Amino acid sequence: MHALFEYLPLVVFFIVYKFVDIYWATGALIILGAAQIIYYLIKKEPIPKRTLIFFVLIAVFGGLTIFLHYDTFLKWKVTIINLFFAIALIVSDKIFNKNIIKDFLGESLTLPENIWSKLNLAWALFFALCAVLNLYVAFNFDQDTWVNFKVFGLTGLMFVFSIGSILSLSKHFPDDEDESDKSIEEKK
């Protein structure tokens, strides 16, 4: 349910774009982003950093897109978000010795340190690749192609890369038999 809530602005953006235009779709994206922030404030829950970052960037670049009637700002937003994530993963790991991927998944997954480092680097490279792909599609194809790529292509790439990450880590997951043996031993 949380994933649906997170991707709702993107879905609405796509629908409004198809029926009206990029500027109305951008306005809808900004409004739904603000609604997500308001939701967390009303529920008195902490606003996820990712949601806050997305909202600030869409408010700035989307606002410029609408105000200046120049859709290039919106196209740059996608690249900037992906580069931000890539740089944040690298800088936090190399300068601050903090592995963001480990912080995010560490409670549910136990991995050797070198695997956490490789996973962190892999995600950083993935986000950098998404940034480059977005630039390529945004400035070499028409707006319809870019919108479809933004909504379906990047989302699909994220899904495929996530599944690939899980599959590559599966050899580090505990076996069900090992877990059952441990629980049997603990009961004795």
Secondary structure, DSSP 8 states (H G I E B T S, - for coil): -HHHHHHHHHHHHHHHHHHS-HHHHHHHHHHHHHHHHHHHHHTT----HHHHHHHHHIIIIIHHHHHHT-THHHHHHHHHHHHHHHHHHHHHHHTT---HHHHHHTTT----HHHHHHHHHHHHHHHHHHHHHHHHHHHHS-HHHHHHIIIIIHHHHHHHHHHHHHHHHGGGS--HHHHHHHHHHHH-
